[in-house]
Amino acid sequence: EDPYVFEGEPQAPAEVVEDGLDPTVVRAMAAAAVQLTYAPALAVVLQRQAEEASARFAKEAESQAARTMKRAQTEAEAARRAADDVETAAHHRVAEALQAQFEAEKEREEARSRALQEARIAEQARTELQAVQAAME
């Protein structure tokens, strides 16, 4: 297999080969000319593809970072709301405890007041009973 034969051609074109020139040398020179012609264009294409791949990679990385940031913000917001809910519930429980303490103190004061009133009534009844007993004697 001759590496200097162009694709699709069984050998170097006969019209290119002049008398006295070696066809192998002509084919080698033609292959070198093709490489010299297309190598810069190929380099430009490869450079462009590399730049596009780099841009795609950067865009994907940026997109991933944005998604990660959004997810972190969402989770942080959810945690903040949960903390606010816990704080609100704690304030509500403290308020309920203070209200219960206030009502207990109020009931204790009312019970004390009733006990004092009943003690006065009992003392007055005892005084009246003693007066009645003294009158009967």
Phi and psi restraints in degrees (value plus and minus 20) as a CYANA .aco file:
   2 ASP   PHI    -107.1   -67.1
   2 ASP   PSI      97.8   137.8
   3 PRO   PHI     -90.1   -50.1
   3 PRO   PSI     -32.8     7.2
   4 TYR   PHI    -116.1   -76.1
   4 TYR   PSI     -20.4    19.6
   5 VAL   PHI    -104.2   -64.2
   5 VAL   PSI     111.0   151.0
   6 PHE   PHI     -86.6   -46.6
   6 PHE   PSI     130.5   170.5
   7 GLU   PHI     -78.9   -38.9
   7 GLU   PSI     112.4   152.4
   8 GLY   PHI      67.9   107.9
   8 GLY   PSI     -25.8    14.2
   9 GLU   PHI    -133.6   -93.6
   9 GLU   PSI     112.5   152.5
  10 PRO   PHI     -89.8   -49.8
  10 PRO   PSI     -44.3    -4.3
  11 GLN   PHI    -182.2  -142.2
  11 GLN   PSI     156.5   196.5
  12 ALA   PHI     -82.8   -42.8
  12 ALA   PSI     122.6   162.6
  13 PRO   PHI     -78.1   -38.1
  13 PRO   PSI     116.1   156.1
  14 ALA   PHI     -85.9   -45.9
  14 ALA   PSI     -52.2   -12.2
  15 GLU   PHI     -91.5   -51.5
  15 GLU   PSI     -39.2     0.8
  16 VAL   PHI     -97.4   -57.4
  16 VAL   PSI     -50.9   -10.9
  17 VAL   PHI    -104.8   -64.8
  17 VAL   PSI      95.7   135.7
  18 GLU   PHI    -107.2   -67.2
  18 GLU   PSI     143.4   183.4
  19 ASP   PHI     -82.3   -42.3
  19 ASP   PSI     116.0   156.0
  20 GLY   PHI      72.3   112.3
  20 GLY   PSI     -29.3    10.7
  21 LEU   PHI    -119.2   -79.2
  21 LEU   PSI     123.2   163.2
  22 ASP   PHI     -97.6   -57.6
  22 ASP   PSI     104.4   144.4
  23 PRO   PHI     -77.7   -37.7
  23 PRO   PSI     -52.6   -12.6
  24 THR   PHI     -86.2   -46.2
  24 THR   PSI     -60.7   -20.7
  25 VAL   PHI     -86.0   -46.0
  25 VAL   PSI     -61.6   -21.6
  26 VAL   PHI     -82.5   -42.5
  26 VAL   PSI     -63.4   -23.4
  27 ARG   PHI     -83.9   -43.9
  27 ARG   PSI     -60.4   -20.4
  28 ALA   PHI     -84.1   -44.1
  28 ALA   PSI     -62.0   -22.0
  29 MET   PHI     -85.7   -45.7
  29 MET   PSI     -59.2   -19.2
  30 ALA   PHI     -84.9   -44.9
  30 ALA   PSI     -62.3   -22.3
  31 ALA   PHI     -83.8   -43.8
  31 ALA   PSI     -61.3   -21.3
  32 ALA   PHI     -84.2   -44.2
  32 ALA   PSI     -60.3   -20.3
  33 ALA   PHI     -83.1   -43.1
  33 ALA   PSI     -61.6   -21.6
  34 VAL   PHI     -83.6   -43.6
  34 VAL   PSI     -62.8   -22.8
  35 GLN   PHI     -84.3   -44.3
  35 GLN   PSI     -61.5   -21.5
  36 LEU   PHI     -85.7   -45.7
  36 LEU   PSI     -52.0   -12.0
  37 THR   PHI     -95.2   -55.2
  37 THR   PSI     -63.9   -23.9
  38 TYR   PHI    -113.9   -73.9
  38 TYR   PSI     -35.8     4.2
  39 ALA   PHI     -79.9   -39.9
  39 ALA   PSI     -67.8   -27.8
  40 PRO   PHI     -82.3   -42.3
  40 PRO   PSI     -59.8   -19.8
  41 ALA   PHI     -84.7   -44.7
  41 ALA   PSI     -61.5   -21.5
  42 LEU   PHI     -83.7   -43.7
  42 LEU   PSI     -59.8   -19.8
  43 ALA   PHI     -82.1   -42.1
  43 ALA   PSI     -61.6   -21.6
  44 VAL   PHI     -83.4   -43.4
  44 VAL   PSI     -64.7   -24.7
  45 VAL   PHI     -82.7   -42.7
  45 VAL   PSI     -65.5   -25.5
  46 LEU   PHI     -83.7   -43.7
  46 LEU   PSI     -59.4   -19.4
  47 GLN   PHI     -82.4   -42.4
  47 GLN   PSI     -64.3   -24.3
  48 ARG   PHI     -82.8   -42.8
  48 ARG   PSI     -63.3   -23.3
  49 GLN   PHI     -82.5   -42.5
  49 GLN   PSI     -60.1   -20.1
  50 ALA   PHI     -83.6   -43.6
  50 ALA   PSI     -62.9   -22.9
  51 GLU   PHI     -84.1   -44.1
  51 GLU   PSI     -61.9   -21.9
  52 GLU   PHI     -84.4   -44.4
  52 GLU   PSI     -62.8   -22.8
  53 ALA   PHI     -82.9   -42.9
  53 ALA   PSI     -60.9   -20.9
  54 SER   PHI     -84.1   -44.1
  54 SER   PSI     -62.5   -22.5
  55 ALA   PHI     -84.7   -44.7
  55 ALA   PSI     -62.0   -22.0
  56 ARG   PHI     -81.8   -41.8
  56 ARG   PSI     -64.4   -24.4
  57 PHE   PHI     -81.6   -41.6
  57 PHE   PSI     -64.5   -24.5
  58 ALA   PHI     -82.9   -42.9
  58 ALA   PSI     -61.5   -21.5
  59 LYS   PHI     -85.6   -45.6
  59 LYS   PSI     -61.9   -21.9
  60 GLU   PHI     -84.0   -44.0
  60 GLU   PSI     -61.9   -21.9
  61 ALA   PHI     -83.6   -43.6
  61 ALA   PSI     -62.4   -22.4
  62 GLU   PHI     -83.9   -43.9
  62 GLU   PSI     -62.5   -22.5
  63 SER   PHI     -83.0   -43.0
  63 SER   PSI     -63.5   -23.5
  64 GLN   PHI     -83.1   -43.1
  64 GLN   PSI     -62.1   -22.1
  65 ALA   PHI     -83.5   -43.5
  65 ALA   PSI     -60.5   -20.5
  66 ALA   PHI     -84.6   -44.6
  66 ALA   PSI     -61.7   -21.7
  67 ARG   PHI     -84.2   -44.2
  67 ARG   PSI     -61.9   -21.9
  68 THR   PHI     -83.3   -43.3
  68 THR   PSI     -62.3   -22.3
  69 MET   PHI     -83.7   -43.7
  69 MET   PSI     -63.6   -23.6
  70 LYS   PHI     -82.2   -42.2
  70 LYS   PSI     -63.5   -23.5
  71 ARG   PHI     -83.5   -43.5
  71 ARG   PSI     -61.4   -21.4
  72 ALA   PHI     -84.6   -44.6
  72 ALA   PSI     -60.4   -20.4
  73 GLN   PHI     -84.9   -44.9
  73 GLN   PSI     -61.6   -21.6
  74 THR   PHI     -82.4   -42.4
  74 THR   PSI     -64.8   -24.8
  75 GLU   PHI     -85.6   -45.6
  75 GLU   PSI     -59.2   -19.2
  76 ALA   PHI     -84.7   -44.7
  76 ALA   PSI     -60.8   -20.8
  77 GLU   PHI     -84.6   -44.6
  77 GLU   PSI     -61.7   -21.7
  78 ALA   PHI     -83.2   -43.2
  78 ALA   PSI     -61.3   -21.3
  79 ALA   PHI     -85.5   -45.5
  79 ALA   PSI     -59.1   -19.1
  80 ARG   PHI     -84.7   -44.7
  80 ARG   PSI     -63.5   -23.5
  81 ARG   PHI     -82.7   -42.7
  81 ARG   PSI     -60.7   -20.7
  82 ALA   PHI     -83.2   -43.2
  82 ALA   PSI     -62.3   -22.3
  83 ALA   PHI     -83.6   -43.6
  83 ALA   PSI     -61.5   -21.5
  84 ASP   PHI     -81.7   -41.7
  84 ASP   PSI     -61.9   -21.9
  85 ASP   PHI     -82.7   -42.7
  85 ASP   PSI     -62.6   -22.6
  86 VAL   PHI     -84.3   -44.3
  86 VAL   PSI     -62.8   -22.8
  87 GLU   PHI     -84.1   -44.1
  87 GLU   PSI     -62.4   -22.4
  88 THR   PHI     -82.5   -42.5
  88 THR   PSI     -63.7   -23.7
  89 ALA   PHI     -83.2   -43.2
  89 ALA   PSI     -59.7   -19.7
  90 ALA   PHI     -84.3   -44.3
  90 ALA   PSI     -63.3   -23.3
  91 HIS   PHI     -82.2   -42.2
  91 HIS   PSI     -59.4   -19.4
  92 HIS   PHI     -84.5   -44.5
  92 HIS   PSI     -62.6   -22.6
  93 ARG   PHI     -85.9   -45.9
  93 ARG   PSI     -59.7   -19.7
  94 VAL   PHI     -83.0   -43.0
  94 VAL   PSI     -63.6   -23.6
  95 ALA   PHI     -82.4   -42.4
  95 ALA   PSI     -62.1   -22.1
  96 GLU   PHI     -83.6   -43.6
  96 GLU   PSI     -61.6   -21.6
  97 ALA   PHI     -84.1   -44.1
  97 ALA   PSI     -61.9   -21.9
  98 LEU   PHI     -84.8   -44.8
  98 LEU   PSI     -60.3   -20.3
  99 GLN   PHI     -83.8   -43.8
  99 GLN   PSI     -62.8   -22.8
 100 ALA   PHI     -83.8   -43.8
 100 ALA   PSI     -60.8   -20.8
 101 GLN   PHI     -83.7   -43.7
 101 GLN   PSI     -63.6   -23.6
 102 PHE   PHI     -81.2   -41.2
 102 PHE   PSI     -65.5   -25.5
 103 GLU   PHI     -85.1   -45.1
 103 GLU   PSI     -58.6   -18.6
 104 ALA   PHI     -83.8   -43.8
 104 ALA   PSI     -63.7   -23.7
 105 GLU   PHI     -83.6   -43.6
 105 GLU   PSI     -59.7   -19.7
 106 LYS   PHI     -83.5   -43.5
 106 LYS   PSI     -65.3   -25.3
 107 GLU   PHI     -84.4   -44.4
 107 GLU   PSI     -59.9   -19.9
 108 ARG   PHI     -82.7   -42.7
 108 ARG   PSI     -62.6   -22.6
 109 GLU   PHI     -85.3   -45.3
 109 GLU   PSI     -61.0   -21.0
 110 GLU   PHI     -84.6   -44.6
 110 GLU   PSI     -60.3   -20.3
 111 ALA   PHI     -84.9   -44.9
 111 ALA   PSI     -61.8   -21.8
 112 ARG   PHI     -82.4   -42.4
 112 ARG   PSI     -63.6   -23.6
 113 SER   PHI     -82.5   -42.5
 113 SER   PSI     -63.9   -23.9
 114 ARG   PHI     -83.1   -43.1
 114 ARG   PSI     -60.5   -20.5
 115 ALA   PHI     -83.1   -43.1
 115 ALA   PSI     -62.4   -22.4
 116 LEU   PHI     -84.6   -44.6
 116 LEU   PSI     -61.3   -21.3
 117 GLN   PHI     -83.0   -43.0
 117 GLN   PSI     -64.7   -24.7
 118 GLU   PHI     -84.7   -44.7
 118 GLU   PSI     -56.6   -16.6
 119 ALA   PHI     -85.9   -45.9
 119 ALA   PSI     -59.2   -19.2
 120 ARG   PHI     -84.1   -44.1
 120 ARG   PSI     -64.6   -24.6
 121 ILE   PHI     -82.5   -42.5
 121 ILE   PSI     -63.2   -23.2
 122 ALA   PHI     -83.4   -43.4
 122 ALA   PSI     -61.6   -21.6
 123 GLU   PHI     -84.2   -44.2
 123 GLU   PSI     -61.5   -21.5
 124 GLN   PHI     -85.8   -45.8
 124 GLN   PSI     -60.0   -20.0
 125 ALA   PHI     -85.5   -45.5
 125 ALA   PSI     -60.3   -20.3
 126 ARG   PHI     -83.8   -43.8
 126 ARG   PSI     -62.4   -22.4
 127 THR   PHI     -82.5   -42.5
 127 THR   PSI     -64.5   -24.5
 128 GLU   PHI     -84.6   -44.6
 128 GLU   PSI     -59.8   -19.8
 129 LEU   PHI     -84.1   -44.1
 129 LEU   PSI     -61.4   -21.4
 130 GLN   PHI     -85.4   -45.4
 130 GLN   PSI     -57.2   -17.2
 131 ALA   PHI     -86.8   -46.8
 131 ALA   PSI     -60.9   -20.9
 132 VAL   PHI     -86.6   -46.6
 132 VAL   PSI     -62.6   -22.6
 133 GLN   PHI     -84.5   -44.5
 133 GLN   PSI     -59.5   -19.5
 134 ALA   PHI     -88.3   -48.3
 134 ALA   PSI     -55.0   -15.0
 135 ALA   PHI     -91.3   -51.3
 135 ALA   PSI     -52.3   -12.3
 136 MET   PHI     -97.0   -57.0
 136 MET   PSI     -40.6    -0.6
